[in-house]
Amino acid sequence: MQAVPSSRPLHSRGAPAPASHRVPTGSGAEDPALTSLPQSGSLSAPPSALAEFDAFAASLRGRTPALFLDYDGTLADIAPRPELAAMPDEARAVVRRLSALCPVAFVSGRDLDDLTAMVAVDGLVYAGSHGFDLRGPDLRRQVGVDYVPDLDAADRRLRDRLDGVAGALVERKRFAIAIHTRQVAQPEKPSVAEAVRAVADAQPRLRMTGGKELFELRPNLPWDKGRAVLALMEALGLEGSGTMPIYLGDDETDEDAFRALTARGEGGGIGIRVMEEPAATAATWSLRDPAEAAAFLGRLADWLAQG
Ligand SMILES: O=P(O)(O)OC[C@H]1O[C@H](O[C@H]2O[C@H](CO)[C@@H](O)[C@H](O)[C@H]2O)[C@H](O)[C@@H](O)[C@@H]1O
């Protein structure tokens, strides 16, 4: 075990996604509407926000965007290990450019300091540990501080249990622990899942969520990226009808944010899922990969700059 330094066919745009495209919440909550997901072969990706940029821009209905960006798999390609997932300079440049044109925040599962260092653009709002740890120029909020000792105990147990498992990575964040299986040999993966489940079962104050080749433990609180985005909008004074929140993400936990924006009053919000293959999603638009996400953001910056 290694340690990681903390380091359209299916729905109309702007409307809630039909049940066939929804996914179980990344936060693990039960949703009875989601019990009969179609086979993956029957899914199709929502329309491309880049290929259909004019239609996307029209869906803003004259409002100023507020951008909420996920990091891994959205602006940085997935890499073998977390510290290797660098954001390309071109993406950083477009984020910097956009931040002069509209509010920009990053919302990630990474630890707050790690996320801030990886993005390295000053003046943005950053939300780490899946939105439990929020920081911006005039903003600081932490959710679940009382749960840190529970996470400490779980961290110790996980390291004990996974010590002999080659390739298993335990990545401690302040308000979450990621257990990576990307480097674990296929036959060993079930034993990692079993170990994580056992630790989660022993600690009911924590709950287990999933992601790309990882399991996570986090405080068992009604808090997730969606709630964090809504809290950020309130804190930043972005709740008015002049703002259109846009969330870009690629993974299970980002679905919480897509749903929160879809369910939101005041004109809702827009979800864009980065996906190479069609996947069940509550997002109404899609982009193929981080390179296309950066290209989309560049197009959006050009469009905003033109007024
Ligand atoms: O919310 P995100 O910014 O998408 O973060 C989700 C998790 O991303 C990282 O893990 C993922 O990316 C790694 C690097 O590409 C990859 O090796 C791993 O398999 C992916 O699951 C990060 O390490 C986690 O802490 C985040 O929770």
The ligand as a Gaussian input file, in Angstrom:
#p B3LYP/6-31G(d) Opt

LIG

0 1
 O      -13.803000      15.986000      -7.878000
 P      -12.598000      15.741000      -8.725000
 O      -11.732000      16.945000      -8.919000
 O      -12.945000      15.054000     -10.031000
 O      -11.725000      14.700000      -7.873000
 C      -12.161000      13.341000      -7.749000
 C      -10.982000      12.525000      -7.289000
 O       -9.929000      12.810000      -8.236000
 C       -8.661000      12.218000      -7.976000
 O       -8.740000      10.847000      -8.289000
 C       -9.015000      10.636000      -9.672000
 O       -7.943000      11.194000     -10.454000
 C       -6.663000      10.522000     -10.271000
 C       -5.643000      11.278000     -11.100000
 O       -6.029000      11.317000     -12.456000
 C       -6.794000       9.063000     -10.696000
 O       -5.563000       8.398000     -10.523000
 C       -7.889000       8.389000      -9.871000
 O       -8.109000       7.064000     -10.335000
 C       -9.211000       9.172000     -10.006000
 O      -10.213000       8.623000      -9.153000
 C       -8.212000      12.501000      -6.581000
 O       -7.047000      11.782000      -6.330000
 C       -9.268000      12.195000      -5.542000
 O       -8.853000      12.667000      -4.277000
 C      -10.547000      12.959000      -5.904000
 O      -11.563000      12.686000      -4.959000

